[in-house]
Amino acid sequence: MAILPITIYGDKILKEKTKSVNNVDGNTIELLQNMFETMHNANGIGLAANQVGIDKSIFIVDLSLSEGYEKYKPIVFINPKITLYSDEKSVIEEGCLSLPNLRADVERASEIKIQYLDTDENIQELEASELLARVILHEYDHLLGKMIPDRVGDDIKQKLKNELASIKERKVKIDYPITTNKKL
């Protein structure tokens, strides 16, 4: 297994919609293993494939290291599709491994239903709420080419302008590997 460099704000791949996975093969399994190692190394709880430079519709979630979620098993989402968003919303501060040190309040649906393939290519469906729903929605956004700045109002985006510029120019201190070149 390997720790992969994480793409950060300004890398073109983060603004593009990812491609569907046609089959789960050995390369896909190796990617997933590397993604889990990369995510855990960066103390993350979710990671999308495009965050490690791979243009595939895959993300992973592992809440087991979060207080109160220790019994949750890691989940792999391949070709996910949100099938239901609750009308009830909540606003909670979020961070992102591709936006090092940046935090912002983001409004999201409180409950969702998602359909996806597992690593055996079986269709799964999951109803999620609270933190699990939020992390799924955050990672699903990555697959659509969206990030936190796309989910906040212009006033907040303006306040984040300097931080975003520092991230884009790689002038941030981080204790995990990031891509070295801007992929514009």
N, C-alpha and C positions, 0 to 999 in steps of 0.2 A: 504494500500500500504506500501511497505517497501523499504528501501535503502539497496541494496545488496553489498557485498564486491566485488571489481573488481579484476579479476585475472591479474597478471602482468608477465612481461617477466621472463621466467624460469618455469612458470606453464605449465605442459605438455599439457593441453587441448588447449592451444593457438597454438600448433604446429600440431594439428590433424584436418583433414577435418571433418566438422560437418555432422550430420545425417539429412535426410529429415524429415519434419513434415508430419505425415499421416492425421491428422485432427486437426482443430482449435477448442479446447474445453475450458471450464472454466479455466483450469490450464494454457493454453496458453495465454488467455486474462489476467489473473492475472500476469503471467510472463511479458507480454508486459507493463502492468501498472507499475510494479516494475522496469522494465528496463528504462522507461521514467523518473521515479522519481530518479533513480540512476544516469542516465546521466545528468539530470538537476542539481542535487546536486553537481556533479563533474564539472559543467560548460562545458560539452561536447556537440557536435552537432551530434554525431553518436555513436552507441553502438551495438555490436554483442552479441548474446546470450552466446557464449563461453567466452566472457569477464566477464560474471557473473557466470561462471562455469557450464553453461547449454549446453549440446551437441546437439543443434538444429540449423537448417539452417534458422536462423531468424536474421534480424538486423533492427534497427530503425534509422531514421534521423529526426532531427528537426533544421532547419536553422533559425527559426523565431526570435531567439535572436541575430542573426548576422546582423550587419549593412548592409542595402540594401536588406535584405532578410526577412524583417518583415512580409510580406504578404504570405510567404510560410507556408503551413500546414505541421504538422508532418506526416511522412510516415512510414508505417510498411511494411517490405519486408519479405515474407515467401517463402522459397524454390526459391530464386532468381536465375536467369541465365542471364548473360550478353550476348546479341545476336549480338551486333555490337560495335566495338571499332573504333573510328576515326583514320585515319593515322596521323592527326595533334596531336602533343604532347605538353605538357607544364611541366615546372619544377617549383614547388612551395614548400615552407617549410611546413612540416606537423608535427603534434604532435599526441599523442595517449594516452588515459587514461591508457592503459596497459604498457606504457613506460613513467612514470611520469617524467616531466621536460626535457625530451629528445626531440630535434627537429632536423629534417634533410630535405634536399632538395630531393624530390622524383619526378621522371618523370612518368607521366600518360597520357593516352589518354585525349584529350580536350573535346570530346563528346562521349557519349555512348547511347546505347539502352538496356533496361533491361526489362525482363519479370518476373513476380512474382505473388504470391497469396496475396490477401488482407485478412483481418480478417473474411470476409464472404466466403472465399475460392473461390473467383472469380479471374480469370486470368486477370492481368493488364499488360499494357505495358507503359513504360515511356521513353521518350527521355530526356537526361539531358546533360547540359554543365556547364562549369565554376565550381564554388564551389560545386554545387549539384553533378555533375559527379564525382568530386574528392572524396567527402565524400562517395558516393556510392561505388566507386572502393576501397577505403580504407577499408570500412566495409566488402565488398565482399571478399577481401583478407583474413580477419579474418576467414571467413567460410571455406576457403581453407587451413587454417593453416599457413598463411603468415603474416608477419609484416613488418614494415619499414626496419629493418636490412636486410630483404630478397630482398628489392627493391633498395638498394643502392650498389654502387661499393665497392670493397675490400678496397680501400683507405679510403673511408668515414667510412666503418665498423670498420676499424682499429682505426680511430679517436674516434669512439663511444665506443670502447672496455671498458674503465674504467667506463663510465656512465652505460653501460649495466650490468657490473659486480655489480655495486652498486644497481641497480634496482633488479637484481636477488637475491641479498643478503638482500633485503629490507632495505637498508641503505639510503633511500631517504625520504625527508620531503614532505608529501602530506596532503591535507586537506579533503580527502575523504577516506572511508574505503577500504582496500585492503585485499586480502586473507592473512591469518596469516602463513600458512605453504606452503612451496614449494611443489607443486604437481608434483613430478618427477616420 
